[in-house]
Every structure is written in C-alpha cells, then in structure tokens.
C-alpha cells in the first residue's frame, strides 16, 4: 500500500511541497483551513523586486495542482499534529506516514501599537490595506481624495521589545520600498517618506530597487522612528519623530500614514509543539532540527517543516524550502 503524506497549510509552501511529493510518486493530502488555497499571497498585488503580479505566481501554482493527483481539502482546520497523522477541528482523525507543517505566519495586529492610531484615526493604514487598495485599483484617503504627503513606518511589530517581538520580519523593508514606489508612481506630485531604524536589503535586486526609489523617484528615507501619531482638524495625521542621523526632532502632517507590519508566529505552533514534542524558538516560530543540513526537519521523526512556519522568509525561499522538505520526506519514507 502506498504511503501517504499530509501537508498542513495550503499556502505557497504547502502547495509546492504537495506538488513535489506528487512528482516523486508519493500520495499527498493538502489541508487548508480557508476556503481557497494560496495563503497570504491571495491578498497581495505585486511582488518585489520584479513587480510581478502576485496572481501570476498563484495562478501557475494552482494550475500545476489541478494537473496533479494531489488530494485537496479546504475549510479543513487542523487542531493537533502527530508523527502519524492529524486531528481536525471537527474531531476527525486522518492517518499518515509523515506530516509536513506549512502553516506560515500571522500578521502583526497594528492595533496593539495604539500610539499610531490604527483603527482609531482616519487615514492610518497597514501595508495589507494598501495591497488590497492596489488590487482594487484605487488608493485614496478616507474622503476619497488623493494624498499629497504619505509616510511609511517600518518595523511595526518587529524588533520591538514592548510587544515581545524581538525578531526581524525580514521582508518588511523591501515591502515598504515596493509600496512607496507604487504610490509615488500613482501620485507623482506627492511627497513620500519612509521612516526606518535601518534598511535591510538582503535579497538579489533589493539594493538596486532601494537605490532606484531614492534616485529616480525621489522617495525620502528618514532614519528614525515615529513616536506617536494624532489626528488634525483637517482629517490629516500629525506625526512626531526624530531624525537620528541629524539628532533633530521633527513634526509633520501627512495625508496617509502606512504601518509596515511584520510577521508573528502562529498561536497554533505552541499547540502543535505540545502535542508532538516539537520545539519552539523564543520568537514562537517552530524550531527546525538545525539551521543547516536539517532545516526542514523537526527533530521528531515523521514531522517536517517548510516555509515561514520556522522563520520569516520571502516567497522564493519558501518555494525552494518546500522542494527540500518533500525530498527529505521521501528519504524518510524509504527508511520506515
């Protein structure tokens, strides 16, 4: 009888893991708690640094999946993970010879940082809100008018001891640069500012994109955090910050304040860890066996990882890691 692998999570890492297993001749069951596959990518507009439409990547993955023999179940939430299967929220038990956890991450809730007024003041948005607006083809202030001054704030929910988020979310800097470029192109007469602690351009083409934002589009980068935001009588947002390069405080009014929110670990990670004897990192992300030769293995035989369930990653890294995870599963199944 053919051995079966369950993949928990139908984002890009889960889809790629299932596809690779299928090509290796291993029956795969892909479980997704939402009504459609794709994870966070379903809400994205364009991808850095190439500005490739997100739907092109997702459509291709879905097409490959439709051409495969992978079994897919959506609206199927997994509550418990073990080395020989999973238990669903409905109580149904599904047996497997191996399990790959690809449940991704949770977006930081910007309302926790009350000093920025998200959910309280008009015209304070998150990067997720902006991606939705871009997908809808219309970015505007609450009253429908076009912004003349836009401020982005980096590292909201990342590298912040006050909210117990010490880790770097890795892709926030480049996301802020990408969106700043999109909005400057959409509103060429607007002044666009990025407030940052430090800019981390770690990937191929990222540094060039950052330079293009400054030199070609004249986007302003200010090293310093915004300390607070407050509404004005005109419906704008007044921000207070410090330019740490000059040591001078500054105050300005903007039409839109955009909070670049980071990645949090899933609450389910702790549950999965308790069930199966897995380990969590201090950040709450699941800990792989090691960071080098066994980065897709959990340390518990039969349970594997791929994608952002272990750490923040970009889409390309998640897809590559999914292929490695599938290969490790195949090796494991040959031994058991």
TADALIN-V163502 format. One record per run of one state. SS is the DSSP state (hx for helix, st for strand, lp for the rest). FROM is the first residue (numbers start at 1). TO is the last residue. If there is no record, write none. Layout:
{{SS:FROM:TO} {SS:FROM:TO}}
This chain:
{{lp:1:3} {st:4:8} {lp:9:11} {hx:12:23} {lp:24:26} {st:27:31} {lp:32:38} {hx:39:43} {lp:44:45} {st:46:47} {lp:48:51} {st:52:53} {hx:54:67} {lp:68:70} {st:71:73} {lp:74:77} {st:78:82} {lp:83:84} {st:85:88} {lp:89:92} {st:93:95} {lp:96:97} {st:98:101} {lp:102:105} {st:106:107} {lp:108:109} {hx:110:112} {lp:113:113} {hx:114:116} {lp:117:123} {st:124:126} {hx:127:136} {lp:137:148} {st:149:156} {lp:157:159} {st:160:160} {hx:161:163} {lp:164:164} {st:165:165} {lp:166:171} {hx:172:186} {lp:187:190} {st:191:196} {lp:197:205} {hx:206:215} {lp:216:219} {st:220:223} {lp:224:225} {st:226:231} {lp:232:236} {st:237:243} {lp:244:247} {st:248:254} {lp:255:255} {st:256:261} {lp:262:262} {st:263:264} {lp:265:267} {hx:268:276} {lp:277:279} {st:280:280} {lp:281:285} {st:286:286} {lp:287:296} {st:297:297} {lp:298:302} {st:303:305} {lp:306:314} {hx:315:335} {lp:336:336}}
